Amino acid sequence: MKNMKNMNKLSLLLIMAGAFVITTSSFTKAKTIKTVKTNASAFVIPQDDQASAKYPNGARIYQEKCFACHQVTGLGIPGAFPPLKGSDYLLADKKRAVQQVLNGSNHEITVNGAKYAIPMPPQVDNYQDAVDVINYVLNAWGNKGGTISVDEVKDIKIIR
Ligand code: HEC
């Protein structure tokens, strides 16, 4: 009987110790996540005020979804993510660019003479958002790519 009591005490102690470890580790985790978040939001600065003002929804989508790969500068990452700033591929075909954000792509493409082969997942699920973000990138970072309208892209099949 006395042994049982001791056992109970021991398991209570163990549970308390476990709870302490869990609390401490989740506290440390929360702290880490918070730091990362702060850094990330400090990093998302609109780089092109004119294009951001003209295409606010597009700029918002860019900062939310595209910048992680194509970067705030629109320069991408050489060898991995192609540039949008000054991209001959982007500027050659606006409708293909809209299709790119709606359906993604998974084939080798050549941008400004360099080959890229990492797949890009679909980013947006409707014509308006797709047109808005493409109009933004067509005119951000000094690009002079013109604009495209929802009417011009409505026949693109959205594949899910
Ligand atoms: C996960 C990384 C990633 C994200 C997020 C991403 N892209 Fe891409 N993007 C790529 C890769 C990789 C390619 C090359 C795809 C291929 O080879 O099939 C590409 C290609 C492109 C191209 C055609 C090539 C060029 O450089 O002109 C455009 C336009 C483009 N992305 C726009 C966007 C836009 C706009 C967004 C946000 C709505 C976006 N991407 C989000 C990785 C990404």
Boltz pocket constraint, residues with backbone or C-beta under 6 A from the ligand:
constraints:
  - pocket:
      binder: B
      contacts: [[A, 61], [A, 62], [A, 65], [A, 66], [A, 67], [A, 68], [A, 69], [A, 70], [A, 80], [A, 81], [A, 82], [A, 83], [A, 84], [A, 87], [A, 89], [A, 90], [A, 91], [A, 97], [A, 100], [A, 101], [A, 105], [A, 106], [A, 107], [A, 108], [A, 109], [A, 111], [A, 116], [A, 117], [A, 118], [A, 119], [A, 120], [A, 121], [A, 123], [A, 124], [A, 133], [A, 134], [A, 137]]
      max_distance: 6.0
